[in-house]
Each structure stands twice: as C-alpha cells, then as structure tokens.
Amino acid sequence: MASASSTSARSLFIDSKMRLADRVQVNVNNIASLARQIQRGSKSSEILLHSAKNFACQEHGLANAEANLKKLAYITSNMELQFESIDQGFGKLEEVTEQVRAMQR
C-alpha cells in the first residue's frame, strides 16, 4: 500500500505541477496580450512619430527666425546710418537757412 500511496502521491504531484505550469503559461500569454493591447491603445509610437516631426519643423522655423533676425539687424544698422545722414543734412540746412537770412538783411 505504501507503494500505491506513494505512486498516487507522485502522480498527484506531477499532475499539480503540470497544471501549475499550464496556468503560469496562460498567465504569461495573457500578460503579453494585455501589454500589446495597452501599447496599441496608447498609440505611443504614433505620438512619438508626431512629436519627432513637430520637432523637425520647429528646427526649420528657428533657422528661419534666426535668418530674419539677422536681416532685421542689417536693416536697423542701415536705418541708423540713414538717420545720421539725415540729421547731418538737417544741421547743414539750418546753417544754410541762417546764412540766407543773414544775406537778406
């Protein structure tokens, strides 16, 4: 009987071990399936792709802004030179006006 009971216990142990292994396998498969569905549902790869495209567009926009700022700096310096020239011309105009008034007297 000891042998029958030990064979029965061994068989029960092997059965339990196989059922446990099957359940672990089912749980692992379910977790993998859940992870795939979460990733599909979150659309994280699409969001990352969209973000990368936007970042690339921002880089181009920043380059354009930098070029525009350089152009504005050039225009500003030209306007300053023109203002100085006009200011000098205005000063000379006042001198000429005073000379003409002096000649009229």
C-alpha positions in Angstrom: 0.0 0.0 0.0 2.9 2.3 0.7 3.9 1.9 -2.8 0.4 2.5 -4.2 0.0 5.6 -2.0 3.5 6.9 -3.0 2.7 6.3 -6.7 -0.6 8.1 -6.2 1.1 11.0 -4.4 3.8 11.2 -7.1 1.1 11.2 -9.8 -0.9 13.9 -7.9 2.3 15.9 -7.5 3.2 15.6 -11.3 -0.4 16.5 -12.2 -0.4 19.5 -9.9 3.0 20.6 -11.3 1.7 20.3 -14.9 -1.5 22.3 -14.1 0.6 24.9 -12.3 2.9 25.2 -15.4 -0.1 25.4 -17.7 -1.6 28.2 -15.6 1.7 30.1 -15.5 1.9 29.8 -19.3 -1.7 31.0 -19.7 -1.0 34.0 -17.3 2.2 34.9 -19.2 0.3 34.8 -22.5 -2.5 36.9 -21.0 0.0 39.5 -19.7 1.7 39.7 -23.2 -1.6 40.1 -24.8 -2.6 42.8 -22.4 0.7 44.6 -22.9 0.2 44.6 -26.7 -3.3 46.0 -26.3 -2.2 48.7 -24.0 0.5 49.7 -26.4 -2.0 49.8 -29.3 -4.5 51.7 -27.2 -2.0 54.3 -26.1 -0.8 54.9 -29.6 2.6 55.9 -28.1 4.5 55.1 -31.2 2.2 57.4 -33.2 2.6 60.1 -30.7 6.4 59.8 -30.7 6.5 60.0 -34.5 4.2 63.0 -34.5 6.4 64.7 -31.8 9.6 64.0 -33.9 8.0 65.5 -37.0 7.0 68.6 -35.0 10.5 68.9 -33.5 12.0 68.8 -37.0 9.5 71.5 -38.1 10.5 73.7 -35.1 14.1 73.4 -36.1 13.4 74.8 -39.5 11.3 77.5 -38.0 14.0 78.5 -35.7 16.5 78.7 -38.5 14.1 81.0 -40.4 13.7 83.2 -37.4 17.4 83.5 -36.9 17.8 84.5 -40.6 15.1 87.1 -40.2 16.7 88.5 -37.1 20.0 88.9 -39.0 18.1 90.7 -41.8 16.5 92.9 -39.2 19.8 93.8 -37.6 21.2 94.7 -41.0 18.2 96.9 -41.8 18.4 98.5 -38.4 22.1 99.4 -38.9 21.3 100.8 -42.4 18.5 102.9 -40.9 20.8 104.2 -38.2 23.3 105.3 -40.9 20.5 107.0 -42.9 19.2 108.7 -39.8 22.7 110.1 -39.0 23.0 111.3 -42.6 19.6 113.0 -42.5 20.4 114.5 -39.1 23.7 115.9 -40.5 21.8 117.2 -43.5 19.2 118.9 -41.3 22.0 120.6 -39.3 23.5 121.9 -42.5 20.1 123.0 -43.7 19.7 125.1 -40.5 23.2 126.7 -41.2 22.2 127.5 -44.8 18.9 128.9 -43.7 20.7 131.2 -41.2 23.2 132.3 -43.9 20.3 133.1 -46.3 18.6 135.1 -43.6 21.8 136.9 -42.8 22.2 137.7 -46.5 18.7 139.0 -46.8 19.3 141.6 -44.0 
